[in-house]
Amino acid sequence: MSQDIKKPFLCPYVPYRGQMSLDALTFDANLQEFAQRAGFISALHTGGKLSSEEAFAAVSSLWWELAEAYLPLVRSQTIHE
């Protein structure tokens, strides 16, 4: 199977449909990356490659990374309004 066929399957991309702004696009990209990585972790857990504790720790870490990326966007948006 060629890489051109695998990429849309492994890394699906859904275009952003909300209000266009740099902050919104940045958060959308971060959110899609979170969802993709959380899905991989879930699949590894379901397949028995990760324990429940390891999966929880990995998703929790991803969640905090997403939250850290989100806070500056919220702060900049409240300043602009």
Backbone as XML, in Angstrom:
<?xml version="1.0"?>
<chain id="A" units="angstrom">
  <residue number="1" name="MET">
    <atom name="N" x="0.845" y="-1.175" z="0.000"/>
    <atom name="CA" x="0.000" y="0.000" z="0.000"/>
    <atom name="C" x="0.890" y="1.238" z="0.000"/>
  </residue>
  <residue number="2" name="SER">
    <atom name="N" x="0.635" y="2.170" z="-0.878"/>
    <atom name="CA" x="1.498" y="3.342" z="-0.989"/>
    <atom name="C" x="1.198" y="4.355" z="0.119"/>
  </residue>
  <residue number="3" name="GLN">
    <atom name="N" x="2.160" y="5.238" z="0.360"/>
    <atom name="CA" x="2.016" y="6.274" z="1.387"/>
    <atom name="C" x="0.867" y="7.219" z="1.075"/>
  </residue>
  <residue number="4" name="ASP">
    <atom name="N" x="0.596" y="7.471" z="-0.220"/>
    <atom name="CA" x="-0.476" y="8.379" z="-0.606"/>
    <atom name="C" x="-1.836" y="7.850" z="-0.166"/>
  </residue>
  <residue number="5" name="ILE">
    <atom name="N" x="-1.985" y="6.547" z="-0.121"/>
    <atom name="CA" x="-3.249" y="5.941" z="0.283"/>
    <atom name="C" x="-3.342" y="5.859" z="1.813"/>
  </residue>
  <residue number="6" name="LYS">
    <atom name="N" x="-2.226" y="5.595" z="2.481"/>
    <atom name="CA" x="-2.219" y="5.420" z="3.921"/>
    <atom name="C" x="-2.463" y="6.725" z="4.680"/>
  </residue>
  <residue number="7" name="LYS">
    <atom name="N" x="-1.907" y="7.820" z="4.202"/>
    <atom name="CA" x="-1.956" y="9.069" z="4.965"/>
    <atom name="C" x="-3.379" y="9.533" z="5.272"/>
  </residue>
  <residue number="8" name="PRO">
    <atom name="N" x="-4.308" y="9.597" z="4.302"/>
    <atom name="CA" x="-5.669" y="10.028" z="4.651"/>
    <atom name="C" x="-6.362" y="9.081" z="5.634"/>
  </residue>
  <residue number="9" name="PHE">
    <atom name="N" x="-5.985" y="7.814" z="5.589"/>
    <atom name="CA" x="-6.586" y="6.851" z="6.501"/>
    <atom name="C" x="-6.033" y="7.017" z="7.917"/>
  </residue>
  <residue number="10" name="LEU">
    <atom name="N" x="-4.725" y="7.138" z="8.042"/>
    <atom name="CA" x="-4.089" y="7.244" z="9.353"/>
    <atom name="C" x="-4.170" y="8.644" z="9.937"/>
  </residue>
  <residue number="11" name="CYS">
    <atom name="N" x="-4.163" y="9.651" z="9.105"/>
    <atom name="CA" x="-4.163" y="11.046" z="9.547"/>
    <atom name="C" x="-5.256" y="11.830" z="8.833"/>
  </residue>
  <residue number="12" name="PRO">
    <atom name="N" x="-6.517" y="11.546" z="9.121"/>
    <atom name="CA" x="-7.576" y="12.267" z="8.420"/>
    <atom name="C" x="-7.550" y="13.747" z="8.765"/>
  </residue>
  <residue number="13" name="TYR">
    <atom name="N" x="-7.913" y="14.560" z="7.810"/>
    <atom name="CA" x="-7.947" y="16.000" z="8.013"/>
    <atom name="C" x="-9.325" y="16.504" z="7.614"/>
  </residue>
  <residue number="14" name="VAL">
    <atom name="N" x="-9.962" y="17.228" z="8.519"/>
    <atom name="CA" x="-11.258" y="17.829" z="8.237"/>
    <atom name="C" x="-11.043" y="19.333" z="8.208"/>
  </residue>
  <residue number="15" name="PRO">
    <atom name="N" x="-11.396" y="19.993" z="7.102"/>
    <atom name="CA" x="-11.177" y="21.433" z="7.021"/>
    <atom name="C" x="-11.958" y="22.190" z="8.105"/>
  </residue>
  <residue number="16" name="TYR">
    <atom name="N" x="-11.377" y="23.267" z="8.576"/>
    <atom name="CA" x="-12.006" y="24.104" z="9.593"/>
    <atom name="C" x="-13.161" y="24.878" z="8.974"/>
  </residue>
  <residue number="17" name="ARG">
    <atom name="N" x="-14.301" y="24.907" z="9.667"/>
    <atom name="CA" x="-15.492" y="25.562" z="9.122"/>
    <atom name="C" x="-15.997" y="26.696" z="9.988"/>
  </residue>
  <residue number="18" name="GLY">
    <atom name="N" x="-15.256" y="27.052" z="11.008"/>
    <atom name="CA" x="-15.703" y="28.113" z="11.914"/>
    <atom name="C" x="-15.240" y="29.489" z="11.452"/>
  </residue>
  <residue number="19" name="GLN">
    <atom name="N" x="-15.308" y="30.427" z="12.385"/>
    <atom name="CA" x="-14.876" y="31.794" z="12.111"/>
    <atom name="C" x="-13.368" y="31.791" z="11.854"/>
  </residue>
  <residue number="20" name="MET">
    <atom name="N" x="-12.959" y="32.368" z="10.750"/>
    <atom name="CA" x="-11.549" y="32.347" z="10.368"/>
    <atom name="C" x="-10.747" y="33.382" z="11.150"/>
  </residue>
  <residue number="21" name="SER">
    <atom name="N" x="-9.839" y="32.886" z="11.940"/>
    <atom name="CA" x="-8.862" y="33.719" z="12.634"/>
    <atom name="C" x="-7.657" y="32.839" z="12.919"/>
  </residue>
  <residue number="22" name="LEU">
    <atom name="N" x="-6.533" y="33.439" z="13.113"/>
    <atom name="CA" x="-5.317" y="32.677" z="13.385"/>
    <atom name="C" x="-5.461" y="31.850" z="14.655"/>
  </residue>
  <residue number="23" name="ASP">
    <atom name="N" x="-6.053" y="32.438" z="15.698"/>
    <atom name="CA" x="-6.241" y="31.712" z="16.953"/>
    <atom name="C" x="-7.149" y="30.507" z="16.778"/>
  </residue>
  <residue number="24" name="ALA">
    <atom name="N" x="-8.244" y="30.698" z="16.039"/>
    <atom name="CA" x="-9.194" y="29.594" z="15.826"/>
    <atom name="C" x="-8.557" y="28.478" z="15.013"/>
  </residue>
  <residue number="25" name="LEU">
    <atom name="N" x="-7.807" y="28.825" z="13.989"/>
    <atom name="CA" x="-7.151" y="27.810" z="13.166"/>
    <atom name="C" x="-6.076" y="27.067" z="13.953"/>
  </residue>
  <residue number="26" name="THR">
    <atom name="N" x="-5.358" y="27.801" z="14.787"/>
    <atom name="CA" x="-4.322" y="27.183" z="15.621"/>
    <atom name="C" x="-4.939" y="26.187" z="16.590"/>
  </residue>
  <residue number="27" name="PHE">
    <atom name="N" x="-6.026" y="26.609" z="17.261"/>
    <atom name="CA" x="-6.675" y="25.705" z="18.197"/>
    <atom name="C" x="-7.257" y="24.499" z="17.476"/>
  </residue>
  <residue number="28" name="ASP">
    <atom name="N" x="-7.838" y="24.701" z="16.308"/>
    <atom name="CA" x="-8.392" y="23.587" z="15.536"/>
    <atom name="C" x="-7.302" y="22.571" z="15.194"/>
  </residue>
  <residue number="29" name="ALA">
    <atom name="N" x="-6.143" y="23.051" z="14.780"/>
    <atom name="CA" x="-5.039" y="22.138" z="14.463"/>
    <atom name="C" x="-4.603" y="21.370" z="15.710"/>
  </residue>
  <residue number="30" name="ASN">
    <atom name="N" x="-4.504" y="22.066" z="16.842"/>
    <atom name="CA" x="-4.126" y="21.406" z="18.098"/>
    <atom name="C" x="-5.177" y="20.380" z="18.518"/>
  </residue>
  <residue number="31" name="LEU">
    <atom name="N" x="-6.439" y="20.722" z="18.342"/>
    <atom name="CA" x="-7.516" y="19.812" z="18.715"/>
    <atom name="C" x="-7.529" y="18.571" z="17.826"/>
  </residue>
  <residue number="32" name="GLN">
    <atom name="N" x="-7.295" y="18.738" z="16.525"/>
    <atom name="CA" x="-7.247" y="17.580" z="15.633"/>
    <atom name="C" x="-6.065" y="16.676" z="15.969"/>
  </residue>
  <residue number="33" name="GLU">
    <atom name="N" x="-4.936" y="17.273" z="16.321"/>
    <atom name="CA" x="-3.779" y="16.463" z="16.707"/>
    <atom name="C" x="-4.078" y="15.692" z="17.995"/>
  </residue>
  <residue number="34" name="PHE">
    <atom name="N" x="-4.722" y="16.355" z="18.959"/>
    <atom name="CA" x="-5.111" y="15.683" z="20.199"/>
    <atom name="C" x="-6.010" y="14.486" z="19.902"/>
  </residue>
  <residue number="35" name="ALA">
    <atom name="N" x="-7.024" y="14.711" z="19.071"/>
    <atom name="CA" x="-7.976" y="13.645" z="18.753"/>
    <atom name="C" x="-7.285" y="12.467" z="18.067"/>
  </residue>
  <residue number="36" name="GLN">
    <atom name="N" x="-6.379" y="12.771" z="17.154"/>
    <atom name="CA" x="-5.673" y="11.707" z="16.440"/>
    <atom name="C" x="-4.800" y="10.896" z="17.400"/>
  </residue>
  <residue number="37" name="ARG">
    <atom name="N" x="-4.039" y="11.580" z="18.224"/>
    <atom name="CA" x="-3.146" y="10.887" z="19.142"/>
    <atom name="C" x="-3.926" y="10.115" z="20.209"/>
  </residue>
  <residue number="38" name="ALA">
    <atom name="N" x="-5.028" y="10.695" z="20.696"/>
    <atom name="CA" x="-5.868" y="9.993" z="21.672"/>
    <atom name="C" x="-6.474" y="8.744" z="21.040"/>
  </residue>
  <residue number="39" name="GLY">
    <atom name="N" x="-6.829" y="8.826" z="19.769"/>
    <atom name="CA" x="-7.347" y="7.654" z="19.067"/>
    <atom name="C" x="-6.316" y="6.545" z="18.950"/>
  </residue>
  <residue number="40" name="PHE">
    <atom name="N" x="-5.073" y="6.921" z="18.671"/>
    <atom name="CA" x="-4.002" y="5.925" z="18.604"/>
    <atom name="C" x="-3.787" y="5.265" z="19.963"/>
  </residue>
  <residue number="41" name="ILE">
    <atom name="N" x="-3.797" y="6.071" z="21.020"/>
    <atom name="CA" x="-3.615" y="5.533" z="22.373"/>
    <atom name="C" x="-4.758" y="4.582" z="22.708"/>
  </residue>
  <residue number="42" name="SER">
    <atom name="N" x="-5.968" y="4.974" z="22.362"/>
    <atom name="CA" x="-7.130" y="4.117" z="22.600"/>
    <atom name="C" x="-7.006" y="2.795" z="21.858"/>
  </residue>
  <residue number="43" name="ALA">
    <atom name="N" x="-6.557" y="2.861" z="20.619"/>
    <atom name="CA" x="-6.380" y="1.633" z="19.830"/>
    <atom name="C" x="-5.310" y="0.736" z="20.442"/>
  </residue>
  <residue number="44" name="LEU">
    <atom name="N" x="-4.218" y="1.321" z="20.907"/>
    <atom name="CA" x="-3.164" y="0.536" z="21.550"/>
    <atom name="C" x="-3.686" y="-0.117" z="22.839"/>
  </residue>
  <residue number="45" name="HIS">
    <atom name="N" x="-4.504" y="0.618" z="23.582"/>
    <atom name="CA" x="-5.082" y="0.053" z="24.803"/>
    <atom name="C" x="-6.041" y="-1.084" z="24.473"/>
  </residue>
  <residue number="46" name="THR">
    <atom name="N" x="-6.889" y="-0.868" z="23.487"/>
    <atom name="CA" x="-7.842" y="-1.903" z="23.082"/>
    <atom name="C" x="-7.125" y="-3.150" z="22.586"/>
  </residue>
  <residue number="47" name="GLY">
    <atom name="N" x="-6.011" y="-2.952" z="21.891"/>
    <atom name="CA" x="-5.234" y="-4.073" z="21.377"/>
    <atom name="C" x="-4.338" y="-4.735" z="22.408"/>
  </residue>
  <residue number="48" name="GLY">
    <atom name="N" x="-4.350" y="-4.221" z="23.637"/>
    <atom name="CA" x="-3.569" y="-4.832" z="24.701"/>
    <atom name="C" x="-2.110" y="-4.406" z="24.740"/>
  </residue>
  <residue number="49" name="LYS">
    <atom name="N" x="-1.754" y="-3.393" z="23.968"/>
    <atom name="CA" x="-0.362" y="-2.935" z="23.944"/>
    <atom name="C" x="-0.059" y="-1.937" z="25.056"/>
  </residue>
  <residue number="50" name="LEU">
    <atom name="N" x="-1.107" y="-1.304" z="25.596"/>
    <atom name="CA" x="-0.946" y="-0.378" z="26.723"/>
    <atom name="C" x="-1.902" y="-0.789" z="27.833"/>
  </residue>
  <residue number="51" name="SER">
    <atom name="N" x="-1.438" y="-0.675" z="29.068"/>
    <atom name="CA" x="-2.323" y="-0.933" z="30.200"/>
    <atom name="C" x="-3.273" y="0.255" z="30.364"/>
  </residue>
  <residue number="52" name="SER">
    <atom name="N" x="-4.289" y="0.059" z="31.170"/>
    <atom name="CA" x="-5.238" y="1.152" z="31.426"/>
    <atom name="C" x="-4.536" y="2.347" z="32.057"/>
  </residue>
  <residue number="53" name="GLU">
    <atom name="N" x="-3.614" y="2.077" z="32.958"/>
    <atom name="CA" x="-2.889" y="3.161" z="33.630"/>
    <atom name="C" x="-2.013" y="3.926" z="32.646"/>
  </residue>
  <residue number="54" name="GLU">
    <atom name="N" x="-1.332" y="3.205" z="31.771"/>
    <atom name="CA" x="-0.478" y="3.857" z="30.761"/>
    <atom name="C" x="-1.320" y="4.684" z="29.793"/>
  </residue>
  <residue number="55" name="ALA">
    <atom name="N" x="-2.447" y="4.137" z="29.376"/>
    <atom name="CA" x="-3.323" y="4.851" z="28.451"/>
    <atom name="C" x="-3.881" y="6.104" z="29.116"/>
  </residue>
  <residue number="56" name="PHE">
    <atom name="N" x="-4.313" y="5.983" z="30.360"/>
    <atom name="CA" x="-4.841" y="7.140" z="31.067"/>
    <atom name="C" x="-3.770" y="8.220" z="31.212"/>
  </residue>
  <residue number="57" name="ALA">
    <atom name="N" x="-2.562" y="7.813" z="31.589"/>
    <atom name="CA" x="-1.476" y="8.783" z="31.762"/>
    <atom name="C" x="-1.149" y="9.476" z="30.438"/>
  </residue>
  <residue number="58" name="ALA">
    <atom name="N" x="-1.144" y="8.721" z="29.351"/>
    <atom name="CA" x="-0.829" y="9.309" z="28.046"/>
    <atom name="C" x="-1.909" y="10.291" z="27.598"/>
  </residue>
  <residue number="59" name="VAL">
    <atom name="N" x="-3.178" y="9.918" z="27.757"/>
    <atom name="CA" x="-4.269" y="10.822" z="27.357"/>
    <atom name="C" x="-4.315" y="12.035" z="28.276"/>
  </residue>
  <residue number="60" name="SER">
    <atom name="N" x="-4.063" y="11.826" z="29.550"/>
    <atom name="CA" x="-4.032" y="12.942" z="30.495"/>
    <atom name="C" x="-2.931" y="13.942" z="30.122"/>
  </residue>
  <residue number="61" name="SER">
    <atom name="N" x="-1.772" y="13.421" z="29.761"/>
    <atom name="CA" x="-0.667" y="14.283" z="29.330"/>
    <atom name="C" x="-1.040" y="15.068" z="28.071"/>
  </residue>
  <residue number="62" name="LEU">
    <atom name="N" x="-1.673" y="14.389" z="27.124"/>
    <atom name="CA" x="-2.126" y="15.070" z="25.907"/>
    <atom name="C" x="-3.130" y="16.169" z="26.240"/>
  </residue>
  <residue number="63" name="TRP">
    <atom name="N" x="-4.034" y="15.870" z="27.181"/>
    <atom name="CA" x="-5.052" y="16.836" z="27.570"/>
    <atom name="C" x="-4.402" y="18.104" z="28.129"/>
  </residue>
  <residue number="64" name="TRP">
    <atom name="N" x="-3.396" y="17.931" z="28.983"/>
    <atom name="CA" x="-2.730" y="19.098" z="29.567"/>
    <atom name="C" x="-1.955" y="19.873" z="28.507"/>
  </residue>
  <residue number="65" name="GLU">
    <atom name="N" x="-1.385" y="19.184" z="27.532"/>
    <atom name="CA" x="-0.723" y="19.876" z="26.422"/>
    <atom name="C" x="-1.734" y="20.724" z="25.648"/>
  </residue>
  <residue number="66" name="LEU">
    <atom name="N" x="-2.910" y="20.170" z="25.407"/>
    <atom name="CA" x="-3.957" y="20.903" z="24.704"/>
    <atom name="C" x="-4.411" y="22.108" z="25.525"/>
  </residue>
  <residue number="67" name="ALA">
    <atom name="N" x="-4.577" y="21.915" z="26.819"/>
    <atom name="CA" x="-4.995" y="23.015" z="27.692"/>
    <atom name="C" x="-3.950" y="24.131" z="27.703"/>
  </residue>
  <residue number="68" name="GLU">
    <atom name="N" x="-2.668" y="23.754" z="27.741"/>
    <atom name="CA" x="-1.608" y="24.762" z="27.727"/>
    <atom name="C" x="-1.575" y="25.537" z="26.411"/>
  </residue>
  <residue number="69" name="ALA">
    <atom name="N" x="-1.916" y="24.875" z="25.327"/>
    <atom name="CA" x="-1.967" y="25.555" z="24.032"/>
    <atom name="C" x="-3.205" y="26.438" z="23.927"/>
  </residue>
  <residue number="70" name="TYR">
    <atom name="N" x="-4.272" y="26.071" z="24.632"/>
    <atom name="CA" x="-5.535" y="26.797" z="24.554"/>
    <atom name="C" x="-5.513" y="28.096" z="25.360"/>
  </residue>
  <residue number="71" name="LEU">
    <atom name="N" x="-4.896" y="28.081" z="26.531"/>
    <atom name="CA" x="-4.932" y="29.245" z="27.412"/>
    <atom name="C" x="-4.414" y="30.530" z="26.763"/>
  </residue>
  <residue number="72" name="PRO">
    <atom name="N" x="-3.279" y="30.519" z="26.083"/>
    <atom name="CA" x="-2.835" y="31.760" z="25.444"/>
    <atom name="C" x="-3.815" y="32.269" z="24.385"/>
  </residue>
  <residue number="73" name="LEU">
    <atom name="N" x="-4.489" y="31.346" z="23.713"/>
    <atom name="CA" x="-5.462" y="31.752" z="22.695"/>
    <atom name="C" x="-6.657" y="32.440" z="23.335"/>
  </residue>
  <residue number="74" name="VAL">
    <atom name="N" x="-7.105" y="31.927" z="24.473"/>
    <atom name="CA" x="-8.233" y="32.535" z="25.180"/>
    <atom name="C" x="-7.831" y="33.907" z="25.708"/>
  </residue>
  <residue number="75" name="ARG">
    <atom name="N" x="-6.646" y="34.000" z="26.262"/>
    <atom name="CA" x="-6.179" y="35.281" z="26.792"/>
    <atom name="C" x="-6.066" y="36.329" z="25.696"/>
  </residue>
  <residue number="76" name="SER">
    <atom name="N" x="-5.525" y="35.946" z="24.536"/>
    <atom name="CA" x="-5.381" y="36.915" z="23.447"/>
    <atom name="C" x="-6.742" y="37.320" z="22.898"/>
  </residue>
  <residue number="77" name="GLN">
    <atom name="N" x="-7.692" y="36.407" z="22.931"/>
    <atom name="CA" x="-9.031" y="36.719" z="22.410"/>
    <atom name="C" x="-9.747" y="37.687" z="23.351"/>
  </residue>
  <residue number="78" name="THR">
    <atom name="N" x="-9.609" y="37.514" z="24.652"/>
    <atom name="CA" x="-10.274" y="38.424" z="25.577"/>
    <atom name="C" x="-9.650" y="39.808" z="25.531"/>
  </residue>
  <residue number="79" name="ILE">
    <atom name="N" x="-8.381" y="39.906" z="25.208"/>
    <atom name="CA" x="-7.717" y="41.202" z="25.088"/>
    <atom name="C" x="-8.242" y="41.938" z="23.846"/>
  </residue>
  <residue number="80" name="HIS">
    <atom name="N" x="-8.488" y="41.205" z="22.761"/>
    <atom name="CA" x="-8.924" y="41.824" z="21.504"/>
    <atom name="C" x="-10.391" y="42.230" z="21.527"/>
  </residue>
  <residue number="81" name="GLU">
    <atom name="N" x="-11.179" y="41.678" z="22.425"/>
    <atom name="CA" x="-12.617" y="41.982" z="22.434"/>
    <atom name="C" x="-12.933" y="43.220" z="23.214"/>
  </residue>
</chain>
